[in-house]
Amino acid sequence: MPVHVWAILGLLAGWLGSLVMGERQGFVMNVLVGVIGAILGGFLFSLCGQDAITGLNLWSFFVALVGAIILIAFFRAIRGPQVG
């Protein structure tokens, strides 16, 4: 997939993932979380025998969203409880 398609998919998945998880992130972080989440989601789904990222479609968006949510949850667990 071309880089601009990864960026679009990443932006949408990262943005929606941050909304689901209640995180406040900027534009760049949404793209990064979404793209890394797409890679992570694709890896995890392929381990389970499912199709991974197949292009710019609803299934790929779902895989990227699941990966973004897992990534945000992982960093939230490492960061620990927030005071304030």
C-alpha positions in Angstrom: 0.0 0.0 0.0 1.3 3.5 -0.7 2.4 5.7 2.2 -0.5 8.1 1.8 -3.0 5.2 2.2 -1.2 4.1 5.4 -1.4 7.7 6.7 -5.1 8.0 5.9 -5.9 4.6 7.5 -3.7 5.5 10.4 -5.3 8.8 11.0 -8.8 7.4 11.1 -7.9 4.4 13.2 -5.7 6.4 15.6 -8.4 9.1 16.0 -11.2 6.6 16.6 -9.0 4.5 18.9 -8.1 7.5 21.0 -11.8 8.4 21.3 -12.7 4.9 22.4 -9.9 4.8 25.0 -10.5 8.4 26.2 -7.1 9.6 25.3 -6.4 13.2 24.1 -3.9 13.1 21.3 -2.8 15.4 18.6 -2.9 14.9 14.8 0.6 13.4 14.5 0.1 11.0 17.5 -3.2 9.8 16.0 -1.4 9.0 12.7 1.5 7.3 14.5 -0.8 5.3 16.8 -3.0 4.3 13.9 -0.1 3.2 11.6 1.7 1.3 14.3 -1.7 -0.1 15.4 -2.3 -1.3 11.8 1.0 -3.1 11.8 0.4 -4.6 15.3 -3.2 -5.5 14.4 -2.1 -7.1 11.1 0.5 -9.1 12.9 -1.9 -10.3 15.6 -4.7 -11.1 13.2 -2.3 -13.1 11.0 -1.2 -15.0 14.0 -4.8 -16.0 14.5 -5.1 -17.1 10.9 -7.2 -14.1 9.8 -6.5 -11.8 6.9 -4.5 -8.7 7.9 -4.4 -5.4 6.1 -5.8 -5.9 2.6 -6.0 -2.4 1.3 -8.1 0.7 2.1 -11.4 -1.1 3.1 -13.5 -1.7 6.2 -11.7 -4.9 7.3 -8.3 -3.2 7.2 -9.8 -0.3 9.2 -11.1 -2.7 11.8 -7.7 -4.4 12.0 -6.0 -1.1 12.4 -8.5 0.1 15.0 -8.1 -3.0 17.1 -4.3 -2.6 16.9 -4.5 1.1 17.9 -6.7 0.3 20.9 -4.3 -2.5 22.0 -1.4 -0.1 21.6 -3.1 2.7 23.6 -4.0 0.2 26.4 -0.5 -1.1 26.5 1.1 2.3 26.9 -1.6 3.3 29.4 -0.7 0.2 31.5 3.0 1.0 31.3 2.4 4.7 32.2 0.5 3.7 35.3 -2.2 5.6 37.1 -2.4 9.3 36.4 -2.6 11.7 39.3 -4.8 14.7 39.1 
